[in-house]
Amino acid sequence: EVSLWVIEGLVSGLLPDLLAEFHHRYPQVSFRIQTGSTDRIIEALLEDEADIGITFNAPRRPEIEVIAEHVEPISCLVAPTHVFADRTELNLDDICTQTIALPEHSFGLRQVFERAVAKRQRSPQVLVTTNSLELTKRMAATGQVLAFMPALTVIAELHSGGLRAIPVADPAFEAARSSISVHRDRPLPHAAQEFLKTLVNAIRGLSPKATGR
């Protein structure tokens, strides 16, 4: 059994196809998959609850080895009926004129947002704070609030037209990254090693902005 802890957006994005592909090659291997905030995933790695963790904008820690990373700029998610729907780019001044939905403070995405607005001394209008990224996305789809995620995590909604992802002109948003990590001093079981290779190859295939060993 492979124990995998991931940020919520990947559950409906990249991960299902990878699991199906891996099962086809290794039908005897099962998975235990948990979603959580970046802080919780790091804790799971350190406590050896997780073989592999996929985090978003996690702080560097000496006990955690980052195997691969992918730069995933954070986009502003809006409904097609929202006043921002036809914009090609937004800045923090624009964003702070609207009500927004954000994940809790333990999420890497929330930490990026808070650092950016604090640096520019802006005051966002936070309507909803939640531990569910799915809820922030659904709130954006109502047309009443803004939400924030990498475009990769909302591919289905973008294709269906239910949401639009607008780039945010801010260095912190543009440099955000997802990371595949393990506990540095813990040997991985063979099945976890093989799935780790699958994950790294998938990350490398996303774009030239991916790095990994």
Stockholm file with secondary structure:
# STOCKHOLM 1.0

chainA/1-213         EVSLWVIEGLVSGLLPDLLAEFHHRYPQVSFRIQTGSTDRIIEALLEDEADIGITFNAPRRPEIEVIAEHVEPISCLVAPTHVFADRTELNLDDICTQTIALPEHSFGLRQVFERAVAKRQRSPQVLVTTNSLELTKRMAATGQVLAFMPALTVIAELHSGGLRAIPVADPAFEAARSSISVHRDRPLPHAAQEFLKTLVNAIRGLSPKATGR
#=GR chainA/1-213 SS CEEEEECGGGGTTTHHHHHHHHHHHCTTCCEEEEECCHHHHHHHHHTTSCSEEEEESCCCCTTEEEEEEEECCEEEEECTTSTTTTCSCBCHHHHTTSEEEEECTTSHHHHHHHHHHHHTTCCCEEEEEESCHHHHHHHHHTTSSBEEEEGGGGHHHHHHTSCEEEEBCCHHHHTCEEEEEEETTSCCCHHHHHHHHHHHHHHHTTCTTEEEC
#=GC SS_cons         CEEEEECGGGGTTTHHHHHHHHHHHCTTCCEEEEECCHHHHHHHHHTTSCSEEEEESCCCCTTEEEEEEEECCEEEEECTTSTTTTCSCBCHHHHTTSEEEEECTTSHHHHHHHHHHHHTTCCCEEEEEESCHHHHHHHHHTTSSBEEEEGGGGHHHHHHTSCEEEEBCCHHHHTCEEEEEEETTSCCCHHHHHHHHHHHHHHHTTCTTEEEC
//
